Amino acid sequence: MRKGRLTMDELYKYDVIKNLVENNGNKNHAAQKINCTRRHINRLTKLYREKGIDGFIHGNRDRAPAIAYSLEIRNRIVKLYIDNYSDTNITHFSEIVSEDLGYSISPHTIRNWLLDENIISPRARKSTRKALKKS
């Protein structure tokens, strides 16, 4: 079982269902509190009885998105920009990556990766340069 902290919404649902099960409360009233249907309340009570508090943790927590690029690809592209293409703008560099490496990565994603490394485009505006110096 996964142990972890619940978000406020998950904790509220847990408290309402726990109170419902332990005090033999009203399912319609619990459904109004959580803003869901009575059928969903039945699912949550079954989940509470089977898994307890761990059942209220969302199943996708701590998982990377299926479309996320690996850290290896990210580091490879950032290193490529630093070593060979530091004089090109981000949009042109994304086209180069698409042609040469075969990765179809948007300029916005590449820009975010480079900003994480404190690298900006040579065509960046004054406000962008100033904001980078502040952070």
C-alpha positions, 0 to 999 in steps of 0.5 A: 500500500502507498502511504502518503499525505492526502490533499485537502479534497481527498481528506475531506472526502475521507472524513465524510465517508469515515463518518458515514460508515462509522455512524451509519449516516445518511448517504444522500446527505454525504453525497450533497457534502461531497457534491457527487451522486449516491452511487459514487458514495457507495463506491467510496464506502466500499473503497474505505472498507477495503483500503482505508485511508490509502484508497483515497489517494489518487491513482496517478499521483507521483507518476510521470505523464505518458507523453513526458520526455525522459531526462536523458533526452532533455539533457542531450538536447540542452547539451546540444544547444549549449555546445553547438547551437547557442547562437540560434534562436529557440524556434530554429533550434527546435526545427534542427532537433526535429530534422537531425534527431527526429524528436518533434519537440515544441519550441515552448518545451525547449525554451522551458528546458533552457530557462531551467538551466538559465539559458535564454535565446540570443534574440530574447528581449530586454524584459526577459533578460531582466527577469532572468537576472532577478531570479 
